[in-house]
C-alpha cells in the first residue's frame, strides 16, 4: 500500500539523491550563523527600521508606516562601507532622516541647499527665483498662519517658533529671502500645514543627516488626525468578518512601496 517504497525494500533513486543534498547539522548551523552575521551587518551599517508616528509627511509617509532606511547613501568619504556601497551627497527633494534634539530623530524633505535663496508665499516655495514643482505636497485644510504660509516672516508672531532661531534668521534675510548657510539644509514636511520643520526651528546641518528612507516594509492602519478620510477608513475591530479585519489591520498595498 506504500507507493514510495517498492516491495523489495530498496530506496528509490530519486529519494536517495534528495537525501544526499540535505545539509548536515553543522552545515545548517554554519548557514544560519552566516545569515545572522549578514543581517547584523546590514542593520548596523546599511539598513535600519523605523516607524512613522506623525502626519507631517503625509501623503508620502503615513502614520503606521514601517520604513527601512539606507544609512550608507550619505556616508562620508573613507567610511567602512563606501568602497562597495554607492553613496552621494544630499540633493534637493531628498527625504532624509536626521538627528534633532526634540524628538531625537525626524524625517523631512530637503528643500533648500547651502547657498540657496529661499522664500515661501501662500505656501508655495521659491528657490533662487524659481517656484519649486512639488507634486508630493499636501495642503490639508487649516487656519491661515502668516509665519507658516509666508516665510521668512517680518514679525515674530507664532509661539511655536524657536526664539533662538528667530534671532539667527534675521541676519540671514536679504531682499525678503532666506539665504541658507554653507553646510546647512532647509527641510519641510510634505504635509505643509501640519508640520513643524525648518520654518519653526531652523536648519539641519550636514552632520545631523544620517539616512534616507528606502522602502515601506509594512504599514499598520492608523487614523490621521489631519485627514478625516483616513480616520473614517480605520475599521479594525468594527467588523466581525475575518477578511474585513485583516483588510483593516494593515495597508497591504503600501508594503514594499519604494519611498520617493
C-alpha positions in Angstrom: 0.0 0.0 0.0 3.0 2.3 0.4 3.8 3.6 -3.1 7.0 5.3 -2.1 9.0 2.1 -1.2 8.9 -0.9 -3.5 8.1 -4.4 -2.1 11.8 -5.3 -2.5 12.6 -2.8 0.2 15.1 -0.8 -1.9 15.0 3.0 -1.6 14.1 4.8 -4.8 16.9 6.5 -6.6 15.2 9.9 -6.6 14.8 9.7 -2.8 18.4 8.8 -2.4 19.6 11.8 -4.4 17.3 14.2 -2.4 18.8 12.8 0.8 22.3 13.4 -0.4 21.6 17.1 -0.8 20.3 17.6 2.7 22.7 19.7 4.8 24.2 18.2 7.9 23.6 19.8 11.3 27.0 21.6 11.3 26.3 22.9 7.8 22.9 24.1 8.7 24.3 25.9 11.8 27.0 27.5 9.7 24.5 28.8 7.2 22.3 30.2 10.0 25.3 31.9 11.6 26.2 33.4 8.2 22.7 34.7 7.8 22.7 36.2 11.3 26.1 37.9 10.6 24.9 39.4 7.3 21.7 40.6 8.9 23.6 42.3 11.8 26.0 43.9 9.3 23.2 45.3 7.2 21.3 46.6 10.3 24.5 48.1 11.7 26.0 49.8 8.6 23.3 49.9 5.9 19.7 49.4 6.8 17.6 50.3 9.9 13.9 50.0 10.6 11.8 53.0 11.8 8.1 53.6 12.5 6.3 56.8 11.3 4.4 58.3 14.3 3.0 61.6 13.0 1.3 63.1 10.0 3.9 65.7 9.0 5.0 63.7 5.8 1.5 62.8 4.5 0.8 61.6 1.9 4.3 60.4 1.2 4.6 58.7 4.6 1.6 57.8 6.7 1.2 57.2 10.4 1.9 53.5 10.9 4.3 53.1 8.1 7.4 50.9 8.9 10.5 52.0 7.0 13.8 50.6 6.1 16.3 53.5 5.7 19.5 53.5 3.8 22.3 54.7 6.2 25.0 54.3 3.6 23.7 56.6 0.9 25.1 59.8 2.6 28.2 58.1 4.2 31.3 60.3 4.3 34.4 59.6 2.3 36.5 56.9 3.9 33.7 55.2 5.7 33.8 51.4 6.2 31.2 50.5 3.7 31.6 53.2 1.0 34.0 51.1 -1.0 31.3 48.6 -2.0 28.1 50.5 -1.5 27.3 53.6 -3.6 26.8 56.9 -1.8 26.2 60.5 -2.8 25.6 64.0 -1.4 22.3 65.3 -0.2 20.1 66.7 -3.0 17.1 68.9 -3.2 13.9 66.8 -2.9 15.5 64.1 -0.9 13.6 62.7 2.1 16.1 62.5 5.0 16.3 61.1 8.5 18.3 63.3 10.8 19.2 63.8 14.4 17.2 66.5 16.2 17.0 67.5 19.9 13.3 67.1 20.4 12.5 64.4 19.3 15.9 62.8 18.7 15.1 61.7 15.2 13.0 63.3 12.5 12.2 62.7 8.8 11.6 65.6 6.4 12.2 66.6 2.8 15.2 68.8 1.8 14.0 72.0 0.1 17.0 74.4 0.5 20.6 73.5 -0.2 23.7 75.5 1.0 23.8 78.9 -0.7 20.1 78.8 -1.8 17.9 81.9 -1.6 14.5 80.8 -0.3 11.1 82.2 0.4 7.6 80.9 0.8 4.5 82.8 -0.4 1.0 81.4 0.1 2.6 78.1 1.0 4.5 77.9 -2.3 8.3 77.6 -2.2 10.5 79.7 -4.4 14.3 78.8 -4.5 16.7 81.1 -6.4 13.8 82.9 -8.1 12.0 79.8 -9.4 8.9 78.2 -7.9 9.5 74.6 -7.0 7.4 71.9 -8.6 6.3 69.8 -5.6 3.7 67.2 -6.6 4.2 65.4 -3.3 3.0 68.3 -1.2 -0.4 68.1 0.6 -2.2 71.2 1.8 -4.8 69.8 4.2 -7.4 72.4 5.5 -6.0 74.6 8.3 -6.4 78.1 9.5 -4.0 80.5 7.9 -0.8 81.3 9.8 1.3 84.1 8.4 4.6 82.8 9.7 3.9 79.3 8.3 2.5 80.3 4.9 4.7 83.4 4.2 8.3 82.9 5.0 10.5 84.5 6.2 8.1 86.4 8.3 8.6 90.0 9.2 7.3 89.7 12.7 7.7 87.1 15.5 4.1 86.2 15.8 3.9 82.4 16.3 4.5 80.8 19.7 5.8 77.6 18.1 8.8 79.4 16.6 12.1 78.9 18.5 13.2 82.3 19.7 16.9 81.5 19.1 16.1 80.5 15.5 14.2 83.8 15.1 17.2 85.8 16.1 19.5 83.8 13.8 17.2 84.2 10.9 17.2 88.0 11.0 20.9 88.0 9.9 20.3 85.6 7.0 17.4 87.5 5.3 18.4 89.5 2.2 15.8 91.2 0.0 13.0 89.2 1.6 14.7 85.8 1.0 16.4 83.5 3.5 20.0 82.6 2.5 20.9 79.0 3.5 24.4 79.0 5.0 27.2 76.6 3.9 26.9 73.1 5.5 23.2 73.7 6.3 19.9 72.5 4.8 16.3 73.8 4.9 13.8 71.0 5.4 10.0 70.9 5.2 7.3 68.3 5.8 5.2 67.3 2.8 2.0 67.9 4.9 2.8 71.6 4.9 0.0 72.9 7.1 0.7 70.3 9.8 4.5 70.1 10.0 6.9 71.6 12.5 10.1 72.0 10.4 12.8 74.5 9.4 10.3 77.3 9.4 9.9 76.9 13.2 13.3 75.7 14.5 15.9 76.3 11.8 18.4 74.4 9.6 19.7 70.9 9.6 23.5 70.5 9.4 25.2 68.0 7.1 26.5 66.2 10.2 22.9 65.7 11.5 21.7 63.9 8.4 22.1 60.1 8.8 19.9 58.2 6.3 17.3 58.2 3.6 14.1 56.2 3.6 14.3 53.3 1.2 11.1 51.2 1.3 8.0 50.7 3.4 8.2 47.1 4.5 4.9 47.1 6.5 2.1 49.6 7.2 -0.4 49.5 10.0 -3.8 51.1 9.5 -3.7 54.1 11.8 -6.1 57.1 11.8 -4.7 60.5 10.8 -5.7 63.5 13.0 -5.3 65.8 10.0 -7.1 63.7 7.4 -10.8 62.8 8.2 -11.0 60.4 5.2 -8.2 58.2 6.6 -9.7 58.3 10.1 -13.0 57.1 8.6 -11.2 54.1 6.9 -9.8 52.8 10.2 -12.2 49.9 10.7 -10.2 47.5 12.8 -12.5 45.8 15.3 -15.7 47.2 13.8 -16.5 44.2 11.6 -16.9 40.6 12.7 -15.7 39.1 9.4 -12.1 37.9 9.5 -11.3 39.2 6.0 -12.6 42.7 6.8 -10.5 42.7 10.0 -7.4 41.7 8.0 -8.0 44.3 5.4 -8.4 47.0 8.1 -5.4 45.8 10.1 -2.8 46.9 7.6 -2.4 48.9 4.4 -1.4 45.9 2.3 -0.9 47.9 -0.9 1.8 50.0 0.8 4.0 47.0 1.7 7.3 47.1 -0.3 6.4 50.6 -1.6 9.6 52.4 -2.6 9.8 55.9 -0.9 10.3 58.9 -3.2 
